[in-house]
Structure formats: C-alpha cells, structure tokens
C-alpha cells in the first residue's frame, strides 16, 4: 500500500445495492475500464476495503477485463479481518494479513500488546482464505515509525510467514539494503514477494538471484519510471507478478483516477511489451506463477 493524496485512511466495504460514489475518499473519479485481456490473469495485490464501489461490482468489472482473481491485503488488524471476511464471502478473492510498517507505531503499546497482535495475525494466517503474510517490511520514505520498531515487526512477520508456511509479501520503500540484510539475517521464507517493486535493475538482479518474486504495479507505466522498466526487463517471466495496489498507483492511461483490480490489465500489457511477449502468453505465465505462489486456486 502506498499513501493516497489525503493520507493512509481506511475505507469501508459497501453492501449490495449501494450505488458507486462518483469519487473515492481522495476525491478521484473511477478509472475507465480497460480493454479486456486476451486471456485470464489476476491482481496480486490490492486493498478492496479502499476501492471505490461495492465489492461485487469491483469484481465484476475486473472479470470483464480478464482479471478473474484478486489478492486483497490487510495493513492493520481491522483491515486484516476485513480482508479475510471478504475472501470468505467472495470466491475470486484471497487475503494477505500483516501490520504495515507505517502502522507499527500505532500498535507499539508494550510487549504484551505486540504479542497479542502477533497472536491474532498467526490465527488469521492459518485461515484457508489467507494466502500470504503481508504487507510487511520497511518504509523510510514516510518514516511514520522509528526504523528499529519497523525492523522488529518485520523480523516478527518473517517468523510468522515461516510458521504459517505462507509467502512473505514485502513493502520496501527507500529501505532496500536493510530489507536485504534482515532477510539474510533471519533466513527468508520459501517464497518472498516484493510488492510494488521499487528498485532498479541491479536490485532486481539481486532479488532474482535469491529466487524472490518481483510484483510490478502501475508505476511501471509512468513516464519517469525507466529504472523500473529496466528492472522488469532483467526479471525472468517466471519471477514476475502484476498488481494494482488499488486504489493507489493507477496505471497509464488512467493515472490520477481511482484504481481498481481491472486496471492491472494495463500493467500486464506494459509488462508484456517490456518482456517482448505476447500478452496472452504473459497472462498464462502469470497465472501459473499465481497458482504456484497463492494456489491452489
């Protein structure tokens, strides 16, 4: 998750029959639906509790674009419970749970509270709807929590992912070296996903060599994102994922509008061009990787 124009506040799922608002909580109109993909694919990371409109409508628009599955991600305990409930209620949805690094200071009320939160996360991570532990990691850009506190929680999440036998979904913003160091010190889980990968080609090669997965969001399509495109170019297709981080980071041509899982179709097309692959071929590769990482579907 990134931060929206008005801050990182949570949203609320709307019930069936509630009309979609004209604008989201950040004042942005919905992005027009993209051209459908020639084959099915999925959104590897979004926040359905913040996406504009009722979840059934959001999923229907995604399906019309060829996006048949969605991973919705919690960032604090309320949104983690929401993610699990949404996944239980909607077959195409899977959940990931964690305390986002920017939220760690809000649950730092002593050792007992920390252990209680981690116990709740462990119980959620054991649910069949939960397919990853994340998003966790480090954010030195917004710097909402002390670095040592973020690192402590990151280490705890690494242990939780190993305990649960689930992939670790990492948020890494301006903290590349500390992320790599802590993964090496703690021993990475079997599967590691760099959500909304934000490094350059050199970092991508390091991650590829460590057998990590790199998930690219709509930033890949931005005019000033040449280093990201270079990173995607050196990443083997089988180590790629595509995501929206909706409602944030809407890809071109809809940058500045409210993002939704359907929009990952535009990012997948951009990835296919970078990798010089047919779009349908890349969709098949992404689906196979998703089945391996988040499956069985």
N, C-alpha and C positions, 0 to 999 in steps of 0.2 A: 504494500500500500504506500502510495505517496501522499502528499498533503494537498488538499484542494485549495482553491482561492480564498476560502473563508476559514480554513483551519481543518483539523482532522476529525470533526464531529461525526457521530454515528447517525444513521438513518433508521427507518422503521419500515418493515415489510407491510405492504398494503394488502388488504383482503380482496377476494374475488369481487368483481362488480364495481370496484372503485376506479374511476376514470384516471388515466395517467395525467399528472400535472403537466402544465406547459413547460415548466422549467424545474431543474433539480435544486437541491438545497444551496448550491453555489451560484444560482441564477443562470445556468446554462440550458439552452434548449436541447432536446434529444437529437442525436446524430441521425441522419437519414440511413435507412437500411442499405447495406452493401449489396452488390451483385452476388447472387448465390455462387458458392464454390462448386466445382465440377465433381467433388467427392466429399464425403463427410470428414469432419475434423472436430476439435474440441478446444475449449478455453481452459488453459492450465492454471489460471489464477484470476479471480475477480472477487468482488465484495457485494454479493447480491443484496445485503441489507442496506446498501447505499445506492443501488442502481435505481434509476427513475422508472416507476411503474410497478404494478403487481408482478410477482414472480412468474405466474403462469404466462402472462403476456411477454415478459422478457425472454422466457424460454421458447415461446412460440416464434418470436422474431429471430432468435438465434437459429432455431431449427430451419426456418425458411432460408437462412443464409448458408445452411450446411453444417452449422455448429450443433452437434447432437448431444454433447456432454459438457458439463461445466464444473469446475472445482471452485467452491466458494470458501473464503478464508476468514477466520476469526483473528482479531488483534487484541482482544481483551476478553475477560470471562463472559460478559453478556453477549458479545458478538460471536464467541465460540459456541455458546449454547444455541444461538440463533442459527449458526451455520449447520450444526448437527441436526436441529429440528427441520430446517429447510431441506437438507439432504434426505432425511427420513420421509418427508412429505412429497418429494418430487424425484422420480426415478432417474432423470438425467443428471442429477446434482450429487456431487461428492463434497466432503468437507475437509478442511485442514484447520488445526487448532494450535494456538500459541499466544504468548504475550509479546506483542510487537515491541521492539527496542524503545520506541518513543513512548510507550505506555508503562515501562518498567518502574519509573519513579512514582507512579500512581499506586503501585501495589507494594511499595517498599516499606511497609509498616512493621518491620521487625521480622525476625527469623520465623516466628510461628505463622505469621500471615503468609510469608513466602512459601513455606512448606505446605500450607493449606491450599494455596492456589496451585502449586505444582501437583498436589494430590488430585485436585479436581481435573486438571489437564490430563493427568495419567488415566483417570477414569474415562474421560471423553475420548482420549486417543485409542482406547480399547474398543470403542464402538465400531461396528462394521461400516458405518457410513463415513468414518474418518479415514482418509487415505494418506494423510501426511501430517507431520508436526511442523507448523509454521503459520504465519511467517515470523521467524525469529532471526536474530543477527545483531548488527550494529549499524547505527545511523549517527555519523559525526557531522552531518550537514546541518540538520535541525538542532541537534545537541540538546534534546529535551530531557535527557537523563545523564548523570555522570558516566564517563566511559567505563569505570571499574564496575559500576552497577550493571550496565548493559552487558559487559563481558561475563559477569557472574550468571546472569539469566541465560545468556547464550550457551554457556557450558552446561547449565541445567537442562536446557532444551536438547542439546546433543545427547545427553544421557537418556532423556525421555524418549527420543526417537529410537535409540538403540533398544531400550527396554520394550517399547511397543512394536518394534520391528517394522516401523513405518519410515518413508522417506523424510529427509530433513529439508525444509523449504526455507531458504535464506534470503533475508533482506540485507543488502550490503550497499550502503551509501557513504562514500568517502572514507571507507574503513577497510580497504582491500587487504592491506598487509596484516592487520590484526585478525581479520576473518581467517585468512590462510594459516596464520600462526596458531590460532586456537583450534582449528580443525586438526592440525598436525599434532598439537599437544594432547588433545582429548581423544584423538582417533576418530576419523569420520565414520558416520553410519554407512551402511552398504550403499545407500542411494542418497545423493545430495543434489538438490536443485537450486541453482542461483536464480531466484525470481527477479524479473525485470533486470536482467544482466546489465551492468552499467560500466564495465571495464573496457579496455582496449584489446587489440589483438594479442598483445603479449600476455595479458592476464587470461584471456580466453585459452591460449595455448597451455598455460599452467593448469587451468581447470580441466581441460581436455585430457591432459596427461594424468591427472588424478582421477579420471573417469567420472567427473561430475557432469551434470546436465545443465545447459545454459538455456534459460527461458527468455525470449525476447518479446517486449511489449511494443506499443505503438510508437515509442520514442525512436525506434529503428527507422521510421518513415520520415522523421523530421529532417529538414534541410541541413541542420547543423550537426547531424548525428553520424558523420563519416566514420569516426572511430568505432562506433557500434556496428556499422555495416562491415567494416574490416574485421571486427571480432566474429561476426556471424559467418563471414567468408572462410575463416580458418577453422570453424567448428564443424566436425563431421555431421552429416544429416542425422545420424542415429543418436546424437547427443543434443539435439535441438528440441525445444518446446516453443510454443507460441501462446501468448496470453494477452489479456486486455488490461489487467489491474483496474477494471471498471469499478467505479465511474470515472477514473482518472486516466490520463495519458491517451486520449483518443487519437487514433492514427490519422494521418493524412488520407483522404481529402477532408476529413471532418474535425480536424484539430480545433479545439476551442469549444466544441459541443460536448454534451454529456455522453460518456462512453457506456457501452453495454456489450455483453458477450458476442453479439452478432458481429461487432466491429473487428474481431480477431481475423475475420476473413480478409480484411485489407492488409493486416500484418503478415498473414500467411502468403499472400500474393507477393509482398515485398521480399519476404524470405526466399520464395521460390526464384525470383529474379536474381537475387544475390547468389544463390547456390546454383543457378543455371539449371534448374529442374523444372519439369512440367508441374503445374500446380496440383494436378490430381496425384502425381507421383509423390510430391511432398506431403500431401494430405495422408496418403497411405503410410508413409514413413512415420509421420507424427502420431497417427492412430496406433501403429504398432508400438511405438515408444510409450504412449499413454497406457496401453494395455499392460506393458511390462512394468511401468512405474506405479500406476494408480489402480491397475486392474486387480482381479478380473472385473470387467465392466458388467 
